[in-house]
Amino acid sequence: MYLKMGEETETEYQVIFRSYTGSFVYFYVDKISGVTRLIEYVPSLNIEEETGTINLYDYLKSDQK
């Protein structure tokens, strides 16, 4: 199991998570909005599926007082 940076484009970052089961989850993070698409890929079954989105910046906001 590991987590690593993938390709970077002008508009997004790619982060790759490999599970101990051999499947992958690709996170595509929009640099401006923080919207992150999640795509799961299971190589042994050759199945790829977009599993949803989250806004990464919702989890990174600091507590402003």
PDB file of N, CA, C and O in Angstrom:
ATOM      1  N   MET A   1       0.850  -1.155   0.000  1.00  0.00           N
ATOM      2  CA  MET A   1       0.000   0.000   0.000  1.00  0.00           C
ATOM      3  C   MET A   1       0.900   1.222   0.000  1.00  0.00           C
ATOM      4  O   MET A   1       1.892   1.268   0.727  1.00  0.00           O
ATOM      5  N   TYR A   2       0.551   2.225  -0.825  1.00  0.00           N
ATOM      6  CA  TYR A   2       1.341   3.449  -0.853  1.00  0.00           C
ATOM      7  C   TYR A   2       0.518   4.610  -1.391  1.00  0.00           C
ATOM      8  O   TYR A   2      -0.571   4.429  -1.935  1.00  0.00           O
ATOM      9  N   LEU A   3       1.065   5.792  -1.225  1.00  0.00           N
ATOM     10  CA  LEU A   3       0.477   7.033  -1.716  1.00  0.00           C
ATOM     11  C   LEU A   3       1.603   7.810  -2.387  1.00  0.00           C
ATOM     12  O   LEU A   3       2.676   7.971  -1.806  1.00  0.00           O
ATOM     13  N   LYS A   4       1.365   8.294  -3.612  1.00  0.00           N
ATOM     14  CA  LYS A   4       2.410   9.054  -4.284  1.00  0.00           C
ATOM     15  C   LYS A   4       1.801  10.105  -5.199  1.00  0.00           C
ATOM     16  O   LYS A   4       0.645  10.003  -5.611  1.00  0.00           O
ATOM     17  N   MET A   5       2.598  11.110  -5.505  1.00  0.00           N
ATOM     18  CA  MET A   5       2.177  12.146  -6.445  1.00  0.00           C
ATOM     19  C   MET A   5       2.269  11.582  -7.853  1.00  0.00           C
ATOM     20  O   MET A   5       3.220  10.884  -8.205  1.00  0.00           O
ATOM     21  N   GLY A   6       1.263  11.899  -8.643  1.00  0.00           N
ATOM     22  CA  GLY A   6       1.265  11.509 -10.044  1.00  0.00           C
ATOM     23  C   GLY A   6       1.646  12.708 -10.891  1.00  0.00           C
ATOM     24  O   GLY A   6       2.474  13.529 -10.495  1.00  0.00           O
ATOM     25  N   GLU A   7       1.036  12.798 -12.049  1.00  0.00           N
ATOM     26  CA  GLU A   7       1.328  13.893 -12.969  1.00  0.00           C
ATOM     27  C   GLU A   7       0.722  15.201 -12.471  1.00  0.00           C
ATOM     28  O   GLU A   7      -0.281  15.208 -11.758  1.00  0.00           O
ATOM     29  N   GLU A   8       1.346  16.297 -12.858  1.00  0.00           N
ATOM     30  CA  GLU A   8       0.815  17.623 -12.563  1.00  0.00           C
ATOM     31  C   GLU A   8       0.630  18.369 -13.878  1.00  0.00           C
ATOM     32  O   GLU A   8       1.531  18.397 -14.716  1.00  0.00           O
ATOM     33  N   THR A   9      -0.545  18.972 -14.054  1.00  0.00           N
ATOM     34  CA  THR A   9      -0.798  19.801 -15.228  1.00  0.00           C
ATOM     35  C   THR A   9      -0.933  21.250 -14.769  1.00  0.00           C
ATOM     36  O   THR A   9      -0.763  21.549 -13.587  1.00  0.00           O
ATOM     37  N   GLU A  10      -1.234  22.137 -15.691  1.00  0.00           N
ATOM     38  CA  GLU A  10      -1.427  23.538 -15.323  1.00  0.00           C
ATOM     39  C   GLU A  10      -2.632  23.724 -14.417  1.00  0.00           C
ATOM     40  O   GLU A  10      -2.687  24.688 -13.653  1.00  0.00           O
ATOM     41  N   THR A  11      -3.601  22.814 -14.490  1.00  0.00           N
ATOM     42  CA  THR A  11      -4.852  22.999 -13.756  1.00  0.00           C
ATOM     43  C   THR A  11      -5.073  22.038 -12.591  1.00  0.00           C
ATOM     44  O   THR A  11      -5.887  22.320 -11.713  1.00  0.00           O
ATOM     45  N   GLU A  12      -4.360  20.899 -12.566  1.00  0.00           N
ATOM     46  CA  GLU A  12      -4.636  19.940 -11.497  1.00  0.00           C
ATOM     47  C   GLU A  12      -3.423  19.096 -11.107  1.00  0.00           C
ATOM     48  O   GLU A  12      -2.454  18.944 -11.851  1.00  0.00           O
ATOM     49  N   TYR A  13      -3.538  18.558  -9.893  1.00  0.00           N
ATOM     50  CA  TYR A  13      -2.573  17.584  -9.374  1.00  0.00           C
ATOM     51  C   TYR A  13      -3.215  16.208  -9.429  1.00  0.00           C
ATOM     52  O   TYR A  13      -4.435  16.079  -9.326  1.00  0.00           O
ATOM     53  N   GLN A  14      -2.396  15.189  -9.590  1.00  0.00           N
ATOM     54  CA  GLN A  14      -2.868  13.814  -9.504  1.00  0.00           C
ATOM     55  C   GLN A  14      -2.159  13.152  -8.331  1.00  0.00           C
ATOM     56  O   GLN A  14      -0.934  13.212  -8.219  1.00  0.00           O
ATOM     57  N   VAL A  15      -2.939  12.519  -7.458  1.00  0.00           N
ATOM     58  CA  VAL A  15      -2.390  11.762  -6.335  1.00  0.00           C
ATOM     59  C   VAL A  15      -2.886  10.327  -6.499  1.00  0.00           C
ATOM     60  O   VAL A  15      -4.063  10.102  -6.778  1.00  0.00           O
ATOM     61  N   ILE A  16      -1.992   9.365  -6.325  1.00  0.00           N
ATOM     62  CA  ILE A  16      -2.330   7.954  -6.539  1.00  0.00           C
ATOM     63  C   ILE A  16      -2.215   7.192  -5.230  1.00  0.00           C
ATOM     64  O   ILE A  16      -1.183   7.239  -4.559  1.00  0.00           O
ATOM     65  N   PHE A  17      -3.281   6.491  -4.874  1.00  0.00           N
ATOM     66  CA  PHE A  17      -3.288   5.620  -3.705  1.00  0.00           C
ATOM     67  C   PHE A  17      -3.420   4.194  -4.198  1.00  0.00           C
ATOM     68  O   PHE A  17      -4.340   3.878  -4.952  1.00  0.00           O
ATOM     69  N   ARG A  18      -2.508   3.332  -3.778  1.00  0.00           N
ATOM     70  CA  ARG A  18      -2.592   1.908  -4.110  1.00  0.00           C
ATOM     71  C   ARG A  18      -2.927   1.149  -2.842  1.00  0.00           C
ATOM     72  O   ARG A  18      -2.224   1.254  -1.837  1.00  0.00           O
ATOM     73  N   SER A  19      -3.992   0.394  -2.895  1.00  0.00           N
ATOM     74  CA  SER A  19      -4.456  -0.381  -1.756  1.00  0.00           C
ATOM     75  C   SER A  19      -3.684  -1.700  -1.651  1.00  0.00           C
ATOM     76  O   SER A  19      -3.070  -2.152  -2.617  1.00  0.00           O
ATOM     77  N   TYR A  20      -3.727  -2.294  -0.483  1.00  0.00           N
ATOM     78  CA  TYR A  20      -3.101  -3.612  -0.295  1.00  0.00           C
ATOM     79  C   TYR A  20      -3.781  -4.682  -1.146  1.00  0.00           C
ATOM     80  O   TYR A  20      -3.205  -5.746  -1.372  1.00  0.00           O
ATOM     81  N   THR A  21      -5.003  -4.413  -1.623  1.00  0.00           N
ATOM     82  CA  THR A  21      -5.711  -5.368  -2.479  1.00  0.00           C
ATOM     83  C   THR A  21      -5.256  -5.293  -3.929  1.00  0.00           C
ATOM     84  O   THR A  21      -5.616  -6.145  -4.740  1.00  0.00           O
ATOM     85  N   GLY A  22      -4.448  -4.256  -4.262  1.00  0.00           N
ATOM     86  CA  GLY A  22      -3.968  -4.095  -5.626  1.00  0.00           C
ATOM     87  C   GLY A  22      -4.765  -3.085  -6.430  1.00  0.00           C
ATOM     88  O   GLY A  22      -4.399  -2.773  -7.563  1.00  0.00           O
ATOM     89  N   SER A  23      -5.847  -2.567  -5.867  1.00  0.00           N
ATOM     90  CA  SER A  23      -6.629  -1.549  -6.580  1.00  0.00           C
ATOM     91  C   SER A  23      -6.003  -0.174  -6.373  1.00  0.00           C
ATOM     92  O   SER A  23      -5.215   0.035  -5.451  1.00  0.00           O
ATOM     93  N   PHE A  24      -6.367   0.745  -7.239  1.00  0.00           N
ATOM     94  CA  PHE A  24      -5.847   2.102  -7.200  1.00  0.00           C
ATOM     95  C   PHE A  24      -6.999   3.087  -7.055  1.00  0.00           C
ATOM     96  O   PHE A  24      -8.093   2.852  -7.569  1.00  0.00           O
ATOM     97  N   VAL A  25      -6.752   4.181  -6.361  1.00  0.00           N
ATOM     98  CA  VAL A  25      -7.667   5.316  -6.349  1.00  0.00           C
ATOM     99  C   VAL A  25      -6.849   6.517  -6.815  1.00  0.00           C
ATOM    100  O   VAL A  25      -5.818   6.852  -6.233  1.00  0.00           O
ATOM    101  N   TYR A  26      -7.332   7.148  -7.870  1.00  0.00           N
ATOM    102  CA  TYR A  26      -6.680   8.334  -8.422  1.00  0.00           C
ATOM    103  C   TYR A  26      -7.470   9.554  -7.964  1.00  0.00           C
ATOM    104  O   TYR A  26      -8.688   9.619  -8.130  1.00  0.00           O
ATOM    105  N   PHE A  27      -6.769  10.508  -7.393  1.00  0.00           N
ATOM    106  CA  PHE A  27      -7.368  11.758  -6.950  1.00  0.00           C
ATOM    107  C   PHE A  27      -6.884  12.848  -7.896  1.00  0.00           C
ATOM    108  O   PHE A  27      -5.679  13.057  -8.033  1.00  0.00           O
ATOM    109  N   TYR A  28      -7.808  13.543  -8.548  1.00  0.00           N
ATOM    110  CA  TYR A  28      -7.478  14.648  -9.436  1.00  0.00           C
ATOM    111  C   TYR A  28      -7.941  15.933  -8.757  1.00  0.00           C
ATOM    112  O   TYR A  28      -9.141  16.195  -8.673  1.00  0.00           O
ATOM    113  N   VAL A  29      -6.991  16.733  -8.272  1.00  0.00           N
ATOM    114  CA  VAL A  29      -7.275  17.925  -7.475  1.00  0.00           C
ATOM    115  C   VAL A  29      -7.141  19.170  -8.333  1.00  0.00           C
ATOM    116  O   VAL A  29      -6.060  19.466  -8.843  1.00  0.00           O
ATOM    117  N   ASP A  30      -8.244  19.903  -8.495  1.00  0.00           N
ATOM    118  CA  ASP A  30      -8.213  21.175  -9.209  1.00  0.00           C
ATOM    119  C   ASP A  30      -7.452  22.188  -8.368  1.00  0.00           C
ATOM    120  O   ASP A  30      -7.792  22.399  -7.204  1.00  0.00           O
ATOM    121  N   LYS A  31      -6.437  22.813  -8.932  1.00  0.00           N
ATOM    122  CA  LYS A  31      -5.564  23.712  -8.178  1.00  0.00           C
ATOM    123  C   LYS A  31      -6.285  24.954  -7.665  1.00  0.00           C
ATOM    124  O   LYS A  31      -5.944  25.461  -6.597  1.00  0.00           O
ATOM    125  N   ILE A  32      -7.262  25.448  -8.395  1.00  0.00           N
ATOM    126  CA  ILE A  32      -7.940  26.677  -7.997  1.00  0.00           C
ATOM    127  C   ILE A  32      -9.111  26.405  -7.060  1.00  0.00           C
ATOM    128  O   ILE A  32      -9.205  27.022  -5.999  1.00  0.00           O
ATOM    129  N   SER A  33      -9.994  25.501  -7.430  1.00  0.00           N
ATOM    130  CA  SER A  33     -11.224  25.295  -6.663  1.00  0.00           C
ATOM    131  C   SER A  33     -11.083  24.288  -5.530  1.00  0.00           C
ATOM    132  O   SER A  33     -11.847  24.332  -4.566  1.00  0.00           O
ATOM    133  N   GLY A  34     -10.113  23.382  -5.635  1.00  0.00           N
ATOM    134  CA  GLY A  34      -9.967  22.328  -4.633  1.00  0.00           C
ATOM    135  C   GLY A  34     -10.876  21.135  -4.857  1.00  0.00           C
ATOM    136  O   GLY A  34     -10.807  20.153  -4.117  1.00  0.00           O
ATOM    137  N   VAL A  35     -11.740  21.209  -5.886  1.00  0.00           N
ATOM    138  CA  VAL A  35     -12.624  20.086  -6.187  1.00  0.00           C
ATOM    139  C   VAL A  35     -11.768  18.897  -6.629  1.00  0.00           C
ATOM    140  O   VAL A  35     -10.909  19.018  -7.501  1.00  0.00           O
ATOM    141  N   THR A  36     -12.024  17.763  -6.010  1.00  0.00           N
ATOM    142  CA  THR A  36     -11.211  16.570  -6.227  1.00  0.00           C
ATOM    143  C   THR A  36     -12.084  15.437  -6.751  1.00  0.00           C
ATOM    144  O   THR A  36     -13.027  15.010  -6.085  1.00  0.00           O
ATOM    145  N   ARG A  37     -11.766  14.956  -7.939  1.00  0.00           N
ATOM    146  CA  ARG A  37     -12.472  13.799  -8.514  1.00  0.00           C
ATOM    147  C   ARG A  37     -11.761  12.529  -8.063  1.00  0.00           C
ATOM    148  O   ARG A  37     -10.531  12.485  -8.029  1.00  0.00           O
ATOM    149  N   LEU A  38     -12.521  11.500  -7.719  1.00  0.00           N
ATOM    150  CA  LEU A  38     -11.961  10.218  -7.300  1.00  0.00           C
ATOM    151  C   LEU A  38     -12.323   9.165  -8.338  1.00  0.00           C
ATOM    152  O   LEU A  38     -13.491   8.990  -8.687  1.00  0.00           O
ATOM    153  N   ILE A  39     -11.306   8.472  -8.820  1.00  0.00           N
ATOM    154  CA  ILE A  39     -11.514   7.406  -9.791  1.00  0.00           C
ATOM    155  C   ILE A  39     -10.844   6.142  -9.263  1.00  0.00           C
ATOM    156  O   ILE A  39      -9.645   6.135  -8.987  1.00  0.00           O
ATOM    157  N   GLU A  40     -11.626   5.078  -9.127  1.00  0.00           N
ATOM    158  CA  GLU A  40     -11.100   3.786  -8.667  1.00  0.00           C
ATOM    159  C   GLU A  40     -10.808   2.905  -9.870  1.00  0.00           C
ATOM    160  O   GLU A  40     -11.570   2.879 -10.836  1.00  0.00           O
ATOM    161  N   TYR A  41      -9.697   2.183  -9.799  1.00  0.00           N
ATOM    162  CA  TYR A  41      -9.325   1.253 -10.858  1.00  0.00           C
ATOM    163  C   TYR A  41      -8.877  -0.058 -10.235  1.00  0.00           C
ATOM    164  O   TYR A  41      -8.002  -0.084  -9.370  1.00  0.00           O
ATOM    165  N   VAL A  42      -9.494  -1.151 -10.689  1.00  0.00           N
ATOM    166  CA  VAL A  42      -9.146  -2.496 -10.218  1.00  0.00           C
ATOM    167  C   VAL A  42      -8.510  -3.234 -11.399  1.00  0.00           C
ATOM    168  O   VAL A  42      -9.219  -3.730 -12.275  1.00  0.00           O
ATOM    169  N   PRO A  43      -7.169  -3.307 -11.425  1.00  0.00           N
ATOM    170  CA  PRO A  43      -6.495  -3.906 -12.583  1.00  0.00           C
ATOM    171  C   PRO A  43      -6.853  -5.367 -12.835  1.00  0.00           C
ATOM    172  O   PRO A  43      -6.972  -5.781 -13.988  1.00  0.00           O
ATOM    173  N   SER A  44      -7.025  -6.147 -11.781  1.00  0.00           N
ATOM    174  CA  SER A  44      -7.304  -7.572 -11.967  1.00  0.00           C
ATOM    175  C   SER A  44      -8.639  -7.821 -12.657  1.00  0.00           C
ATOM    176  O   SER A  44      -8.818  -8.856 -13.299  1.00  0.00           O
ATOM    177  N   LEU A  45      -9.580  -6.886 -12.532  1.00  0.00           N
ATOM    178  CA  LEU A  45     -10.891  -7.015 -13.173  1.00  0.00           C
ATOM    179  C   LEU A  45     -11.064  -6.040 -14.334  1.00  0.00           C
ATOM    180  O   LEU A  45     -12.089  -6.044 -15.016  1.00  0.00           O
ATOM    181  N   ASN A  46     -10.046  -5.205 -14.548  1.00  0.00           N
ATOM    182  CA  ASN A  46     -10.078  -4.165 -15.572  1.00  0.00           C
ATOM    183  C   ASN A  46     -11.326  -3.288 -15.449  1.00  0.00           C
ATOM    184  O   ASN A  46     -11.996  -3.000 -16.441  1.00  0.00           O
ATOM    185  N   ILE A  47     -11.624  -2.870 -14.224  1.00  0.00           N
ATOM    186  CA  ILE A  47     -12.784  -2.021 -13.939  1.00  0.00           C
ATOM    187  C   ILE A  47     -12.301  -0.655 -13.486  1.00  0.00           C
ATOM    188  O   ILE A  47     -11.469  -0.537 -12.587  1.00  0.00           O
ATOM    189  N   GLU A  48     -12.844   0.381 -14.132  1.00  0.00           N
ATOM    190  CA  GLU A  48     -12.542   1.754 -13.745  1.00  0.00           C
ATOM    191  C   GLU A  48     -13.869   2.466 -13.530  1.00  0.00           C
ATOM    192  O   GLU A  48     -14.777   2.371 -14.355  1.00  0.00           O
ATOM    193  N   GLU A  49     -13.973   3.185 -12.405  1.00  0.00           N
ATOM    194  CA  GLU A  49     -15.234   3.829 -12.066  1.00  0.00           C
ATOM    195  C   GLU A  49     -14.977   5.149 -11.347  1.00  0.00           C
ATOM    196  O   GLU A  49     -14.175   5.207 -10.415  1.00  0.00           O
ATOM    197  N   GLU A  50     -15.658   6.207 -11.781  1.00  0.00           N
ATOM    198  CA  GLU A  50     -15.584   7.474 -11.060  1.00  0.00           C
ATOM    199  C   GLU A  50     -16.499   7.345  -9.844  1.00  0.00           C
ATOM    200  O   GLU A  50     -17.689   7.060  -9.979  1.00  0.00           O
ATOM    201  N   THR A  51     -15.933   7.556  -8.658  1.00  0.00           N
ATOM    202  CA  THR A  51     -16.677   7.268  -7.428  1.00  0.00           C
ATOM    203  C   THR A  51     -17.183   8.498  -6.697  1.00  0.00           C
ATOM    204  O   THR A  51     -17.840   8.372  -5.664  1.00  0.00           O
ATOM    205  N   GLY A  52     -16.889   9.693  -7.216  1.00  0.00           N
ATOM    206  CA  GLY A  52     -17.433  10.890  -6.597  1.00  0.00           C
ATOM    207  C   GLY A  52     -16.444  12.027  -6.571  1.00  0.00           C
ATOM    208  O   GLY A  52     -15.364  11.961  -7.158  1.00  0.00           O
ATOM    209  N   THR A  53     -16.848  13.084  -5.864  1.00  0.00           N
ATOM    210  CA  THR A  53     -15.995  14.252  -5.712  1.00  0.00           C
ATOM    211  C   THR A  53     -16.062  14.755  -4.276  1.00  0.00           C
ATOM    212  O   THR A  53     -17.043  14.534  -3.566  1.00  0.00           O
ATOM    213  N   ILE A  54     -15.011  15.427  -3.871  1.00  0.00           N
ATOM    214  CA  ILE A  54     -14.982  16.136  -2.596  1.00  0.00           C
ATOM    215  C   ILE A  54     -14.281  17.467  -2.856  1.00  0.00           C
ATOM    216  O   ILE A  54     -13.571  17.618  -3.851  1.00  0.00           O
ATOM    217  N   ASN A  55     -14.483  18.421  -1.966  1.00  0.00           N
ATOM    218  CA  ASN A  55     -13.723  19.662  -2.069  1.00  0.00           C
ATOM    219  C   ASN A  55     -12.634  19.614  -1.014  1.00  0.00           C
ATOM    220  O   ASN A  55     -12.902  19.740   0.181  1.00  0.00           O
ATOM    221  N   LEU A  56     -11.421  19.433  -1.462  1.00  0.00           N
ATOM    222  CA  LEU A  56     -10.274  19.287  -0.573  1.00  0.00           C
ATOM    223  C   LEU A  56     -10.106  20.493   0.338  1.00  0.00           C
ATOM    224  O   LEU A  56      -9.730  20.343   1.501  1.00  0.00           O
ATOM    225  N   TYR A  57     -10.382  21.692  -0.180  1.00  0.00           N
ATOM    226  CA  TYR A  57     -10.197  22.906   0.611  1.00  0.00           C
ATOM    227  C   TYR A  57     -11.140  22.965   1.817  1.00  0.00           C
ATOM    228  O   TYR A  57     -10.843  23.666   2.784  1.00  0.00           O
ATOM    229  N   ASP A  58     -12.260  22.254   1.784  1.00  0.00           N
ATOM    230  CA  ASP A  58     -13.145  22.189   2.949  1.00  0.00           C
ATOM    231  C   ASP A  58     -12.442  21.564   4.151  1.00  0.00           C
ATOM    232  O   ASP A  58     -12.778  21.858   5.298  1.00  0.00           O
ATOM    233  N   TYR A  59     -11.476  20.711   3.881  1.00  0.00           N
ATOM    234  CA  TYR A  59     -10.753  20.016   4.945  1.00  0.00           C
ATOM    235  C   TYR A  59      -9.448  20.719   5.334  1.00  0.00           C
ATOM    236  O   TYR A  59      -8.821  20.365   6.332  1.00  0.00           O
ATOM    237  N   LEU A  60      -9.047  21.708   4.546  1.00  0.00           N
ATOM    238  CA  LEU A  60      -7.780  22.405   4.807  1.00  0.00           C
ATOM    239  C   LEU A  60      -7.962  23.802   5.370  1.00  0.00           C
ATOM    240  O   LEU A  60      -6.978  24.462   5.704  1.00  0.00           O
ATOM    241  N   LYS A  61      -9.208  24.274   5.483  1.00  0.00           N
ATOM    242  CA  LYS A  61      -9.440  25.623   5.996  1.00  0.00           C
ATOM    243  C   LYS A  61      -8.998  25.713   7.448  1.00  0.00           C
ATOM    244  O   LYS A  61      -9.244  24.817   8.256  1.00  0.00           O
ATOM    245  N   SER A  62      -8.341  26.818   7.751  1.00  0.00           N
ATOM    246  CA  SER A  62      -7.924  27.024   9.132  1.00  0.00           C
ATOM    247  C   SER A  62      -9.070  27.678   9.903  1.00  0.00           C
ATOM    248  O   SER A  62      -9.972  28.275   9.315  1.00  0.00           O
ATOM    249  N   ASP A  63      -9.016  27.556  11.207  1.00  0.00           N
ATOM    250  CA  ASP A  63     -10.049  28.109  12.069  1.00  0.00           C
ATOM    251  C   ASP A  63      -9.768  29.590  12.270  1.00  0.00           C
ATOM    252  O   ASP A  63      -8.912  29.950  13.077  1.00  0.00           O
ATOM    253  N   GLN A  64     -10.470  30.448  11.553  1.00  0.00           N
ATOM    254  CA  GLN A  64     -10.276  31.896  11.631  1.00  0.00           C
ATOM    255  C   GLN A  64     -11.124  32.476  12.758  1.00  0.00           C
ATOM    256  O   GLN A  64     -12.338  32.274  12.778  1.00  0.00           O
ATOM    257  N   LYS A  65     -10.511  33.187  13.690  1.00  0.00           N
ATOM    258  CA  LYS A  65     -11.265  33.795  14.790  1.00  0.00           C
ATOM    259  C   LYS A  65     -10.995  35.268  14.869  1.00  0.00           C
ATOM    260  O   LYS A  65     -11.543  35.950  15.735  1.00  0.00           O
TER     261      LYS A  65
END
